[in-house]
Amino acid sequence: MNGLLLCAEFPMPADLLNHLSARLNSVIPEGSSICVGLSGGMDSVVLLHLLSQLASRHGWRLSAVHVHHGISPNADDWADFCAALCARQAIPLHIERVDISPLRQHGIEAAARKLRHAAFARQPADLIALAHHADDQAETLLLQLLRGAGIKGVAAMPLFKPASATMCATVRPLLDIARADLLAYAQQYDLTWIEDESNADASYPRNFLRHQVLPLLEQRFPAYRQTLARSAGHFAEASALLDELAAEDASADELTVSSLRARSQPRAKNLLRHYLHSHGAPMPQSVQLANMLRQLIEAQPNAAVCVEFGDGWQVQRYQDRVLLLRDLGAFDPALVLPWQGETELEWPALQCRVAVRPAVGAGISQAKLQRAPVTLRLRSGGESLRPHPNAAKRSLKNLLQERGVPPWRRERLPLLYCGDELVSVVGVAVAAEFQAEEGEAALEFILLD
């Protein structure tokens, strides 16, 4: 499971503070640092008020972050409101100013969400607390169903979700509370908040559901929040089972074409989907995923397969391996970097670093590297290297093929030179003439992706 799910039946507790205290006590360890995602709207203001009362009870350290998107003309006023609110309660606040314009092609809502998640991930806290409530859960499920999302897309938001490669750990304490009950709490304690004018704009799908569809639904199905939450919980369980199946199907960290071919199409899709998700890639649309699978398993063995998806992601096939890559962009083929004893160098062609570590009797002889200036360069063609003392010189082209280096990577690998002598293809082989002898002081040049 991705996190702790909520029971689908959620009657409003008489004492919201004690209800949250009991629920969170088993989720958030004493002494944890919690950062509240504070928009300034009613939901997040109520969450801040509740957690500020619970912090001393449980030994939590509380802070807040406000993401200033700059979309609304009132954005500065919202930031000022949050600053004043936190100042009155002596809660540290960090205001993150983000620029949405480079991501507008993804849609304003998606771009804002992406930037918020990135801002949350930068906060020095154990947990980010978000103010999603029962109405949000129902709206999200309906939106995902209308978008034709898969099982994972329609699964319930969990109470607690551990950290991932792209997001820090999150807790959503209000998921079993209806918005109307939060409003009653805010009014009881005379809380003030801001109203985002965009929340009334029915051109946004979520607002259309909230203002026009769900009120009608509630007239006929008053318990729709509970029943939709229950369905979302079922989807979450099904998603967890599919993840377990994919984990059993995945024999190693890498994915092979033969493992996809050996399974039924639904099971192969599940395995491919799991592989992409576990490596932090965005999920392709259904048609894209089916096309990706078809190309991977049907192309001829020597065919170059490259399927682009998401924002700068690629899936390639090399021999029997499926490779997930980020688009590295263009690189300067004339790149030359001098090495003057640094322990790490940036290598822009692969968007990685070259680390230099001391060694004894393995790697490159330190003494032999003193012969001439040391540089890192790219291939220019015609290079050769003798990988072992008793081996013949091999062309770099053949050596890289033998070592299973994928074609896209061969032109970007750093070559280490001492003067005009090729010392090493970093991460692949060291020339026999420069290999350290037993007991000799040496250096190892390592690629850090």
N, C-alpha and C positions, 0 to 999 in steps of 0.2 A: 504494500500500500504506500502511496506517496505521503500520507500523513494520517492524522487521527480524524476520523469522520464523526459527524454528529448523528445522534438519533433523529429520525425524521419527525418524531412527535415532539413539539416544543411549545408547551403551554407557557405563557408569560409568567415568570416567577414573581411572587409578591415583593420580594426584596432583591432587586437586580444586583446590588453590590455583593451580597452574600452568595448569590447564584454564580456570579463571575469568579468570586474568590474560590469557591469550591471547585469550579470547572478548571480554572487555570492553575490551581495548586499542584495538580499532578502533571502539568504540562511544562510549566516554567519553573526551573530550579531557583531556590532562594539565592539572592545575590546577583541574579542575571541583570544585564543591562538591556532595557527595552526602549526602542525608538518608535514613537507614534508617527505614522504618516498623517500629517495634519493639513487638510485642505482648507479648513476654516468653515466647512459646511456643518450642518447639524450633526451628522453621524460621527464625524471625527472629533467634534467638540465634546460630544457625550462620552466617547471612548477615552479621550484625554482626562475628562473629569473623573470617570470611574477609576482609571488606572492610577491617577494621582492620589486617590484615597487608598488604593490597595498597595501602593508601592511600599509604604512604611510597614504595613502589616506583613508583607512577604519578603522584605529586604531587597526589593528590586530598585535598580537605578533607572530613573525615567528621563528621557529626552524626547525631542520632537524634530521632525524635518518637514519643511514646507517646500514643495517643488513649484517654482515660479515659471510657468510655461510662457508667459507673455502673450497668450492668445487673446485674452479679454482686455478691453481698455481699463478694466477695474483691477487688473492683476496686482498692481503696486499697492492698492488699498487692501487687498486680501493679505498680502505679505505683512503689511503694517498691522492688520487686525491680529494675525497669528502671533506676531512679535509681542504685541501688547498683552494678549491673552496669556502667553507663556511667562511673560515678565511678572504678571500679577500672581502667578502660581509658582514662581521661582523654578521654572522648568527650562533647562537649556534648549534653545532652538537653533537649528541650522537652516538657512534659506538657500536652496539650490536653484540657481538660475540656469535654465536650459534653453537651447535654441531649437525650435521645432522645424524651422524652414527646410533643413536638408532632408527631413523624413516625410514631408507633406505628401509625397506621392503614394505613401502607404495609407493615407487617410488621417484626419486629425486625431480621431480617437486612438487608433492603433499607434500613431507616432507618439502621442502624449503618454500612452501606457508604457511604451518601450523606454522613453526617457525617464519616466518615474521609476521603473524597475532599476535602471542603471544608477539613478540617484540613490535609491534605497541601498543598493549593493555597496555604495561608497561609505555608508555610515558606520562608524566604529561602535557597533552594538551587537549583542548576541542575537537579538530578534527584532524584526520590524513588526509592529502591531498595526493591522489594517482594520478599517471600520465597516467592512462588508457585513450586511445583515440578511435576514431571511428573505426580504423582498429582492435584494440583489441576487441571491442564490436562484430564486425562481426566474427572474428576468434573464439571467445568464443562461440557464438551461434552455429556455424558449428561444433565445437568440441563436444559440448553437444548433438547436434542432432545425431552425429555419435556414441556417447556413449549410445544412447537410453535414455537420461535423460528425466525426467518428466517435467511438466509445470513449476515448480519452478526452475528447473535446466536450462531451456532455456529462462527464463525471463531476461529482460534487466538489465544490471548493472545500478543502479540509479545515478543521479547526487549527491544526498545526501542520506545517509543511517544512521538512528539513531543508537545509541549504543545498543548492545545486550549483552547476558550473556557471550559471548566469544569474542566480538570485540567491540572496541570503535567506536564512531561516525566517519564516513568517508565522504569525499567529493571528487568527481572526476571532476575537472573543465574542462578537455579537451575532454570529451566524444563526443562532437559534432564537433571535429576537426580531419581531416585526418592526418595521419603521414607525408605525403608529405608536408602539410602546416606547420607542426611543424618544419620539416627540413628546409623549406624556412625561417622561423622565426629565427632558430638557425644560419643559414648562414648570414642572414641580420645583426644580432647583433654580429657576429664573436665569437659565443660561442664554447667552446671545451667540449668534452665528451669522455667517454671511450666506447670501443666496446667489449662486452662480446663474446668471441670466440664461446661459445656454441650456440649463435643465428644463426650461419651458419650450424649447425648440423641438417640435415634433418631427422635424426632418431627420433627426438622429434616431436610428432604429430603437435604441433603448428607451428614449423618451416617448416614442410612439407607443410602445408596449406599456410603459408605466402610466401614461395619462389617458390612453384611449382603449387599450385592450384589456389590461388587468382589472380595472374597475368593473367592466362588464363581466369578466370571468368570475370575479368575487361574488357578484349577485347570484350567480347560478351555482358556483362551487366555493363557498366561504372558506373551506380548508385547503384551497389550492396551494398555499405555501408549503404546508406539511406534506401534501401528496407529491408535489413536484420535488421537494427535498428528498422524499423517500425514493423516488425514481432516480434522482441524481446519485443517491447512495448506492442503488443497485448497479448503475453504470460504473461507478467507481470500483465496486467489487469485481465486476466483469473485466474492467481495465487491468486491475491488479492480477487477475488470473491469466490474462493474455500476456502480461509482462513476465509472469512466472514461466509460462510456456516458452516464450521467446528466450528467456535466460537458459532454459534447458536446451533449446535448439542451438544456442550460440556456444560453440565448443571452445572458443577463445575470444580474446579481445578484438581480433580481426574477423571480418566477414568474408566468406569465400563464395564464389559462384557455384561450386559444387554443392554446398550446403543449401543454397536456394533451389537449385534444380532438384534436389532429393526430396523436396516437400511439395505438398499440394499448394495450389496458388494462394488460397487464403492464409495458409500457414507461412508461406514464403513472404507474403506481404507483411504479415505480422512481425516476422523476424527482421525484415528490412526496415520497417517502421521503428521497431525497438532499437535497432542499431543507430539510426539517425538521431532518435530522441536521446539516447544515452550519451551521444557525443556532442550534444548541445546544438544540433542543427534544427532549423525550423521544419515543421511538418509540411511536406508537399501536399497539394490537393490530390484528390483520389485519382484523377486522370493522369496527373504527373507521376504519382507513385506507380500506377500500373504500367505506364510507359517506361519508367526507369527499370522496373523489374523485367519487362520484356526485353529491353535492350541488353541488360546484363546477362540474361540466360540464353538469349537466342543468337547473339552476334557470333561470328566466326572467331576461333581462338586467337587469330592474329589481328583482329579488328580493333581499332582504337575506339573505345566507348567513353564518351564524356557527356553527361546529362547535367545541365545547369538548372538550378532551382533556387527559390528563396532570394535573399539579397546577397548575391556574390558567393553562393555555395555551388559545389560541383560533386558529382559522383562519377568516378572513373573506374575502369576495370583494367587490371594488369595481370596477365596470366590468370591465375585462379582467384586473385584477391580483388575485393571491392574496397576502393579507397575513397574516403570522404575528405574533401579539400575545401579550403577557402580560396577564393580568387585572389592570387597574390599580386595581380596587376603587372604593369610593365617594369622592366629592370634595365639598368645601364650595363650593357655587355662589356664596356671598357672599365668597369669598376676595379680599382686597385686600392686595397687598404694596407698600410704599413703596420706591422706588429712590432711594438717596442716594449714588450714585457707585460702588457696588460693581461689581467686575469679573465677579462671578457671583452668581446668586440661585437658590435651590432653587425649583422649580415643582412642588408635590405633585400637582396635578391630572393631570399626565403622567408623574409620577415621573422628572423630568429636571431639567436646569439651564438657566437663561437666562444666556448669556455676553454680556458687553458689551465690544466691541473698538473702539479708535479707528480712524478712517478719514479720508480727505480726498476731498471731492467726491462721496461715495457714502454712502447711508444717511440718517440723521436729523441735521439741523442741530443742533449743540451749542448755538448761540445761541438758537434757538427753543425748546429744551427748558428754558431759564431762565425762561420766562414764568410758570410755576406749578409746584407740586409734581408729581412724576412718580410714577405708580403702575402696577402690573400688576394687571389684573382679568380676570374671565371674562365671557363673553357673557351679557347679560340679555334680549336681544331688541330688534329695531328699529334696530340700529346700521347705519351707512352710511359709506362711505369713497370718496374720489376717488383712484384708484391712479396717475393720470398728470395732469399740468397741463392737458392738452387734453381729458381724459375727463370724462364726466358722473359724478356720484356714483352709486355702486352699493351696493345693499343687501349687507350682509355675507353673507347667505344665498346670493345669486347669485354673489358674488365667490368664495366658498369652493368652490362647485360648479364654477365655470369653472376654478379653479386645481387642480382634481382632489384636493381635500382630502377624505379618507374621512369619512363621516358620524360615526363613533365619535370622531374626533379634533376635529371642529369645536367641540363644546361645551367642550373642555378646553384649547384654545389660549389662550395669554396675550395679552391686549389691552393695549397700552401707551397710557396716557393722560397728557396734560399738563393738569393741572386737570381740566376736564370735556370736553376735546377729545380725540377718538380720534386718536392719532398713528400707530399701526401695529398690524397683526395680525402678531405676531412669527413670522418664518419664511415669511410669505406676501406682505405688501404694506405699503408706507409711504404714508401720506396725502400727496398732492401738496403740501399747504400746509407740511409739515414736512420735505420732501426737501431735502437739502443741495445747494447750487449748486456749480458747478465751482470747485475750489480751496478750498472752505470746510471748516473743521474739522467733523468729523461723528462719529457713533457708529453702530455696527451691533449690533443685538440679535439674537443667534443662539441657536437651540435646540440643546442638546447632549443627545441621547438616551442 
